[in-house]
Structures are given as C-alpha cells and as structure tokens.
Amino acid sequence: MTCWFVFPSSLTGNSRRVELAGIDLWLFSRTDQVFVYPSQLDIDRFKNALSRTLSVWPLIAGHLLLLDDGHYVIEMSDNPIPVTYAECSELAAWPFDFNIVSELHKNLLASFIDEVQVIKLFSSSLHEPLVRLKLTRLVQSGEWILGASWAHILGDAASFLNFLNSISRFYQNLESIGTLPVFERRLWREDEADKSLLPIMKHLSHAGPLQEMLQLFCSWQETHDQLTLRFSGDQLAKLRELAGGNNVTIQDSLSAYLILTLNTHCYVNDHQHRIQRANTVVNFRGVSDSIAPIGHVSNAIVMMLSDDFYDPLSLSSIAKTIRHSIIRVRDSKFLEPWLATADGLMRKIARENLLANWGQFPNEIIINSNFRYDWVSLVDFGYTDKCRSYTTWTGPLYFRVFRLNPVYDGTQWLPRDQDGAEVAFLIEKDIKQIFIRAYQKDIEENFANVK
C-alpha cells in the first residue's frame, strides 16, 4: 500500500477562518462513497486534478479548530490531502448485483475506503484531514475503485458531490461547471429561534448520549432487515401520474407509494404503526442568498416533518401532503426561525457530546433522497455510463434513494435507465416478505390497483 500527500496547486487558503454554524456541527458523522470504474485511472492525472481542485476549494485543505469560547472554526491552512493506493488480488471482479446502499453491520465497502477519523478531529488534532481518498486496482479484472471519505462538518451530499465533480472534470481537462463554491456560513442567534418548532425536530430534541445511540443502531440488526427495491423510469412516471401528475414530483410519488404499501399491506388495522407523517430531508440552497446561495458549501439541509396525511391510504393524499411540507420549509419566513432553532439544538448536542436520534418515531418515516443528484455521471472521470456508485447505512423506515447504476450483462454495457431509482431502508423482519410480495404484485400489474 502506498500513500501520497497532494497539496493545492496554488496556496489560496491563506489561513482564512470560517466559523461553522450550529447546523454544521455533525461532529461524529462522515459521508463515505465508493465509485467503481471499468478500467484504469491515471494516478498522475488524478493527483493533478485533485491539486487543482484544492486550490478552488481551500476549505477542504483546512483543519478544524475548537476555540476556547466553544466556537468551531475551519482554518484554510492549505494542508495536503492523503491519497492511498492499494491492489486487491482476492476479488475477481466487482459484483454486478451489488446494492447501492451497503448494510452497515456487514459493510463490504470498508476495505476500499480510507476513513476520516472524525474522533481525532475533535481531540485538537491539526493533522487529521477533513477528506481522505483511496484508489484500489482489482488485479484480476483491471477495474479501479475510488473510495472517498468526507467529514460531515464540511457540508452535505450536494457539497461532497460538487467537490468530487470538480476533480472528475479537471481530470478530463474540462472546466468546472456552475458557480464557484461559497464557504462563509450564516451564523444564527438565539433570539431568532422559535421554540414552538421543537415538536417537529424530534431527531435533534431527542438526541442521546453517544454510546446509547450507538447501541440503538446496533440493536436494529436483531429486529430489522435491509430491503432494497428498484424502479424503472417508466414505473416512476406511472406512479407520478397516479399520485397527482405535475402537482407532485417523482420523489413525492415514490415516497407516497412506499408509505401506502406499508399502510395497506403491513400495518392494516394497526394504528400504532400506521405511517401518518413523513420527515423529509430538504435542500434549501437558493431559497435566499442571505441563508445559502447556490454553490454554498455547508450543511444546507433541513428535516421537515409533514402534517398528518388526510388519508393515509391514498397515494395522492400522501404525495401532496409531502409536497406541501417541502414548499412550506422553502419559504424563507418559515425557514429562518427553523434554522435558528435547529442551530441551538445542534450546539447543545455538540456541547454535551450527544448524537442525533435516527431511530423511528411512532407513525413516521424519514426520506433522505439523492434522486436529484446523479453521482454516477458527475464523478465518472470520462467513463460515461460505465461508472457505478455505492455508499453505506440506512435505518428503520429511513428511505435512501439513488439513481440506478449502469448495468453490464457480462459482454456489454446496457443503455442506462437514467430516470430509474433504487431505494434502501430497514424494515421489521416479520413484515419484510409481506412488503416484498405486495411490491412484486404491483410491479407485475403496472400499479393497476394502486390508488
């Protein structure tokens, strides 16, 4: 195994400091992503592309500081980013039937990722990088794998994807697209908060001690199985038509279908478990430049809890209620007090060494969709429709949604269904097969009995 340290091509950080808002303080979290390519990535070109990207993204080449007054700061110190290289002889080829979301307790991606050591970040280590990259060559098949590990304090999935896209484009001698990254964050005041919003922030207001939350996550292995479902673009278009057409999005209708199937087949006459509300992760970039402009590198996301579904057994009722909640949270007059309130909760979580509660609350599900982000095409390093992307972790009825990976049939790459989706979530063991049978029947009937 070899490791290189890649410096920015130009030292643009100049030790500038960016203070993190409370909503950025996902202290013990990171995002890991793996990309598989059918053939070689040129190491020198890759290092050069990363070097150029770090000059445009000096925040990534910085380090975290915790100041004496409890404020968290990233200092743009123009540090190098480690790139590890390894060769794997044991694996004949990357498994083509591999699910996009890997199960945490048997994470097959771990050996292909050089993980950011988030614990070290908060022990005043100036040497732990905020991003780590790893390249692995599969000796038998000639495939190459890129593992990327990203400290969540840097930003959300959109920030991570834009950073990786910059490397991919520079690698191909293409200029970056879109606006330049914006790093400064708006800091929220306590007097901007609204305590009446606390009931819709249960994942933050019910945060628990780190060890207790980790034990909760581990306990799911005994009670839940991971379920992975795939939908074609045509199937998603049909669901949208049934759910309300242009009044809802593809994601709204997909979420509504999953909820309806649970309520109709798994929780029939079970009011204790019937899904009544959806908690949706919403990107708020572009709502207001004073909050988060387009291109903002931050955690520009909120979790918005919907009202109760007027009819939890109606596809359109569920989809339209979800859409209404998203429209509501993207109103800057509502969003500002929401963010200020969440900011205060997250500062408390950081101060007291707690962890957000991702357990399932009664009658609720969580939707965390990457459907709007095409990881495969944006980080393909020129291997158009031949790159595959993978990640890890989901929770009970925590819907993670991604666009489909390309498919290789053993002799050729098939045309990619760019409008399809893969969904992963944990489901109680005793209802898993009930859900699968209902889903398979709906697919066979082209959703003829979905109302």
C-alpha positions in Angstrom: 0.0 0.0 0.0 1.3 3.5 -1.0 0.2 6.9 0.2 0.8 10.3 -1.4 0.0 13.7 0.1 -1.4 16.1 -2.5 -1.1 19.8 -1.9 -3.2 22.5 -3.6 -1.6 23.7 -6.8 -1.9 27.3 -5.6 -2.0 28.2 -1.9 -5.3 30.1 -1.8 -6.3 29.4 1.8 -4.1 32.0 3.4 -5.1 30.8 6.8 -8.5 32.3 6.5 -11.0 31.1 9.0 -14.6 30.1 8.5 -16.8 29.7 11.6 -19.2 26.8 11.5 -22.9 27.4 12.2 -24.6 25.1 14.7 -26.4 23.3 11.8 -23.0 22.2 10.5 -22.0 20.5 13.7 -22.4 16.9 12.6 -19.3 16.2 14.7 -19.3 12.4 14.7 -20.5 11.9 11.2 -18.9 11.5 7.9 -20.0 10.5 4.4 -18.3 7.6 2.6 -18.8 7.0 -1.1 -17.3 4.4 -3.4 -17.0 4.6 -7.2 -16.1 1.7 -9.5 -14.6 2.2 -13.0 -14.2 -0.5 -15.7 -10.5 0.3 -16.3 -7.6 2.4 -15.2 -7.5 5.8 -13.6 -4.2 7.6 -14.4 -2.7 8.3 -11.0 -0.7 11.4 -12.1 -3.7 13.0 -13.8 -5.8 12.2 -10.7 -3.3 13.8 -8.3 -3.0 16.9 -10.6 -6.8 17.2 -10.8 -7.1 16.9 -7.0 -4.4 19.5 -6.6 -6.2 22.0 -8.9 -9.5 21.3 -7.1 -8.0 22.0 -3.7 -6.9 25.5 -4.9 -10.6 26.2 -5.8 -11.8 24.5 -2.6 -9.3 25.7 0.1 -11.8 24.8 2.8 -11.2 21.1 2.1 -7.5 21.6 2.6 -8.0 23.1 6.0 -8.2 21.8 9.6 -10.7 22.1 12.4 -10.2 24.3 15.4 -12.2 24.4 18.6 -11.8 27.8 20.1 -11.9 28.5 23.8 -15.3 30.0 23.7 -16.9 26.9 22.2 -16.9 28.1 18.6 -15.8 25.7 15.8 -13.7 27.0 13.0 -12.1 25.6 9.9 -8.8 27.3 9.1 -7.9 27.2 5.4 -4.3 26.1 6.1 -3.5 24.6 2.6 -2.8 21.2 4.1 -2.3 18.2 1.8 -5.0 15.5 1.2 -3.8 11.9 1.6 -4.4 9.6 -1.4 -3.8 5.9 -0.7 -3.2 3.4 -3.4 -3.7 -0.4 -3.0 -4.1 -3.5 -5.1 -6.6 -6.3 -4.5 -5.9 -9.8 -5.8 -8.6 -11.6 -3.9 -11.7 -10.2 -5.7 -12.1 -11.5 -9.2 -14.3 -8.5 -10.2 -16.7 -6.1 -8.6 -20.1 -7.8 -8.0 -22.6 -6.5 -10.6 -25.6 -7.2 -8.4 -24.2 -5.2 -5.5 -26.8 -2.9 -3.9 -26.0 0.8 -3.9 -26.5 1.1 -0.1 -24.4 -1.4 1.8 -25.6 -2.8 5.1 -23.6 -1.2 7.9 -23.1 -4.4 10.0 -21.6 -6.2 7.0 -20.1 -3.3 5.2 -18.3 -4.7 2.1 -17.1 -1.2 1.2 -14.9 -0.7 4.2 -11.7 -2.1 2.7 -12.0 0.3 -0.2 -12.2 3.5 2.0 -9.6 5.3 4.0 -12.0 6.7 6.6 -11.7 10.2 8.0 -11.0 9.7 11.7 -13.7 12.0 13.0 -12.9 11.3 16.6 -9.4 12.7 16.0 -10.9 15.9 14.6 -12.3 16.8 18.0 -9.2 16.0 20.0 -7.4 19.1 18.8 -5.6 17.2 16.1 -4.3 19.6 13.5 -3.1 16.7 11.3 -6.3 14.7 10.7 -7.5 15.7 7.2 -11.2 16.6 6.5 -11.2 14.4 3.4 -9.4 11.1 2.6 -9.2 9.4 -0.8 -8.2 5.8 -1.7 -7.6 4.2 -5.1 -7.7 0.4 -5.4 -6.9 -1.6 -8.5 -8.6 -5.0 -8.8 -5.8 -7.1 -10.3 -7.9 -9.8 -11.9 -10.5 -7.6 -13.7 -8.5 -4.4 -14.2 -11.2 -2.4 -12.6 -10.3 0.6 -10.4 -12.1 1.8 -7.3 -12.2 5.3 -5.8 -13.1 5.5 -2.1 -13.9 9.0 -0.8 -14.4 9.8 2.9 -15.8 13.3 3.8 -16.2 14.9 7.3 -19.8 15.9 7.5 -18.9 19.3 9.1 -17.7 20.3 5.6 -21.1 20.0 4.1 -23.9 17.8 3.0 -24.2 15.4 0.0 -24.5 18.2 -2.5 -21.3 19.8 -1.3 -19.5 16.5 -1.4 -20.7 15.7 -4.9 -19.7 19.1 -6.2 -16.2 18.7 -4.8 -15.8 15.2 -6.4 -17.3 16.5 -9.7 -14.6 19.2 -9.8 -11.9 16.6 -9.5 -13.6 14.5 -12.3 -13.9 17.5 -14.6 -10.3 18.7 -14.1 -9.1 15.1 -14.7 -10.8 15.3 -18.1 -9.4 18.7 -18.8 -12.8 20.2 -18.5 -13.5 23.4 -16.7 -15.7 23.3 -13.6 -19.4 24.0 -14.2 -21.7 26.2 -12.2 -20.8 28.8 -9.7 -17.6 28.9 -7.6 -18.0 27.4 -4.1 -19.1 29.7 -1.3 -17.7 28.8 2.1 -18.8 31.5 4.6 -21.8 30.5 6.6 -24.5 32.5 8.2 -24.4 32.3 12.0 -27.7 32.2 13.8 -28.7 34.0 17.0 -30.6 32.5 19.9 -33.3 35.3 19.7 -34.1 34.1 16.2 -35.2 30.7 17.4 -38.9 29.6 17.8 -39.5 27.0 20.5 -42.9 26.2 19.0 -41.0 24.4 16.3 -39.4 21.9 18.7 -42.1 19.2 18.2 -41.1 18.8 14.6 -37.4 18.4 15.4 -37.5 15.1 17.3 -34.3 13.7 15.8 -32.5 16.7 17.4 -34.6 17.4 20.5 -34.4 13.6 21.4 -30.7 13.3 20.9 -29.0 10.9 23.3 -25.6 10.0 24.7 -23.2 8.8 22.1 -22.9 5.2 23.5 -26.6 4.9 24.0 -27.3 5.9 20.3 -24.7 3.5 19.0 -26.2 0.7 21.0 -29.6 1.6 19.5 -28.2 1.4 16.0 -26.6 -1.9 16.7 -29.9 -3.3 18.1 -31.5 -2.9 14.7 -29.6 -5.9 13.4 -31.7 -8.2 15.6 -35.1 -6.7 14.7 -34.7 -5.4 11.1 -33.5 -6.5 7.7 -32.4 -4.2 4.9 -34.7 -4.0 1.9 -33.6 -2.8 -1.5 -36.1 -2.1 -4.3 -35.5 -0.9 -7.8 -37.9 1.1 -10.0 -37.5 1.8 -13.7 -38.0 5.3 -15.1 -41.3 4.2 -16.7 -42.6 2.8 -13.4 -41.8 6.0 -11.6 -43.5 8.1 -14.3 -46.6 5.9 -13.8 -46.6 6.4 -10.0 -46.3 10.2 -10.5 -49.3 10.1 -12.9 -51.3 8.2 -10.3 -50.2 10.5 -7.4 -51.1 13.8 -9.0 -49.0 14.4 -12.1 -47.3 17.8 -12.2 -48.6 18.7 -8.8 -46.1 16.4 -7.2 -42.5 15.2 -8.0 -41.2 11.8 -8.9 -39.7 11.6 -5.4 -43.0 12.6 -3.7 -44.9 9.9 -5.6 -42.2 7.2 -4.9 -42.3 8.1 -1.2 -46.0 8.0 -1.2 -46.1 4.6 -2.8 -43.7 3.1 -0.2 -45.8 4.6 2.6 -49.1 3.4 1.0 -47.7 -0.1 0.6 -46.7 -0.2 4.3 -50.1 1.1 5.5 -52.2 -1.1 3.1 -50.3 -4.4 3.5 -48.1 -4.3 6.6 -49.9 -2.1 9.0 -53.6 -2.7 8.1 -55.8 -2.0 11.1 -52.5 -1.3 13.1 -52.9 2.3 14.1 -49.9 2.0 16.4 -47.6 1.6 13.5 -49.5 3.1 10.5 -47.5 5.8 8.9 -49.1 9.2 9.3 -46.3 11.7 8.7 -43.1 12.0 6.6 -39.9 13.6 7.7 -38.1 14.8 4.6 -34.5 16.0 4.2 -34.8 19.2 2.1 -32.0 21.1 0.4 -32.6 24.8 0.9 -29.9 26.3 -1.3 -31.3 29.1 -3.5 -34.2 30.0 -1.2 -32.4 33.1 -0.1 -28.8 34.2 -0.8 -28.7 35.5 2.8 -29.3 31.9 4.0 -27.5 29.7 1.5 -26.8 30.7 -2.1 -26.4 28.3 -5.0 -23.0 26.7 -4.6 -22.9 27.0 -0.9 -20.5 24.5 0.8 -22.3 23.7 4.0 -25.0 21.5 5.5 -27.8 23.3 3.7 -30.4 20.8 4.6 -33.4 20.7 7.0 -35.6 17.8 8.1 -39.2 18.9 7.6 -42.0 16.9 9.2 -45.2 16.9 7.3 -48.7 17.4 8.6 -50.7 14.2 9.2 -51.9 12.6 5.9 -55.5 13.5 5.3 -55.9 9.9 4.0 -53.0 7.6 4.8 -54.5 5.0 2.4 -54.5 7.4 -0.6 -51.4 7.7 -2.9 -52.3 11.3 -3.9 -53.1 12.4 -0.4 -49.8 11.2 0.9 -47.8 12.7 -2.0 -49.5 16.1 -1.9 -49.0 16.3 1.9 -45.3 15.6 1.5 -45.1 18.2 -1.3 -46.9 20.8 0.8 -44.3 20.3 3.7 -41.4 20.9 1.3 -43.0 24.1 -0.2 -43.6 25.3 3.4 -40.0 24.9 4.6 -38.6 26.6 1.4 -40.4 29.8 2.4 -37.7 32.0 3.9 -40.0 33.4 6.5 -40.6 29.9 7.9 -37.0 28.6 7.2 -35.1 31.3 9.2 -36.6 30.5 12.6 -36.5 26.8 11.8 -32.7 27.0 11.1 -32.1 29.2 14.2 -34.0 26.7 16.4 -32.1 23.7 14.9 -28.8 25.6 15.3 -29.4 26.0 19.0 -30.2 22.3 19.4 -27.1 21.2 17.5 -24.9 23.4 19.5 -26.3 21.7 22.6 -25.7 18.3 21.1 -22.1 19.2 20.4 -21.6 20.7 23.8 -22.9 17.7 25.6 -21.4 15.0 23.3 -24.7 13.7 22.2 -25.8 12.1 18.9 -28.9 12.9 16.9 -31.6 10.2 17.2 -32.2 8.4 13.9 -34.5 5.8 15.5 -38.0 5.5 14.1 -40.5 7.7 15.9 -44.1 6.5 16.1 -46.1 6.8 12.9 -43.3 8.5 11.0 -40.8 7.7 8.3 -37.7 9.6 7.1 -37.0 10.4 3.4 -33.3 11.2 2.6 -33.2 11.2 -1.2 -30.3 11.7 -3.6 -32.5 11.3 -6.6 -31.8 14.8 -7.8 -28.0 14.1 -7.6 -26.6 11.8 -10.4 -23.4 10.6 -8.6 -22.7 8.2 -11.5 -22.5 10.8 -14.3 -20.9 13.6 -12.2 -18.0 11.5 -10.9 -17.4 9.3 -13.9 -13.8 10.5 -14.9 -14.8 10.1 -18.5 -16.3 6.6 -18.2 -19.7 7.7 -19.4 -22.5 5.3 -18.2 -19.8 2.8 -17.0 -19.2 4.2 -13.5 -21.0 2.8 -10.5 -21.5 4.4 -7.2 -22.0 2.9 -3.7 -22.5 4.1 -0.1 -23.5 2.7 3.3 -26.1 2.9 6.1 -29.8 3.3 6.4 -32.2 3.0 9.4 -35.7 1.8 10.2 -38.1 3.1 7.5 -35.3 5.6 6.6 -35.7 5.8 2.8 -32.5 6.4 1.0 -33.0 6.9 -2.7 -30.4 7.0 -5.5 -30.4 6.9 -9.3 -29.7 3.5 -10.8 -26.2 2.3 -11.5 -25.3 1.3 -15.1 -25.6 -2.5 -15.8 -23.1 -4.8 -17.5 -24.6 -8.0 -18.8 -21.2 -9.9 -19.0 -20.5 -8.9 -22.6 -21.6 -5.2 -22.9 -22.8 -2.2 -21.0 -26.6 -1.8 -21.4 -28.2 1.6 -22.1 -28.6 3.2 -18.7 -32.0 3.9 -17.3 -31.2 7.4 -16.1 -34.7 8.0 -14.7 -34.9 4.9 -12.6 -34.2 4.7 -8.8 -33.0 2.3 -6.1 -34.4 2.6 -2.6 -33.0 1.1 0.6 -34.4 1.1 4.1 -34.6 -1.2 7.2 -37.9 -3.0 7.8 -39.1 -5.2 10.6 -38.2 -8.8 9.9 -41.8 -10.0 10.4 -43.3 -7.8 7.7 -40.5 -7.9 5.1 -41.9 -10.6 3.0 -45.4 -9.1 3.2 -44.0 -5.9 1.7 -42.0 -7.7 -1.0 -45.0 -9.7 -2.2 -47.1 -6.5 -2.4 -44.4 -4.7 -4.3 -43.8 -7.5 -6.7 -47.6 -7.8 -7.4 -47.8 -4.1 -8.1 -44.9 -4.2 -10.5 -46.4 -7.2 -12.4 -49.7 -5.3 -12.7 -48.1 -1.9 -13.5 -49.7 -0.5 -10.4 -53.2 -1.1 -11.7 -54.6 -1.5 -8.1 -52.6 1.4 -6.6 -55.0 4.3 -5.7 
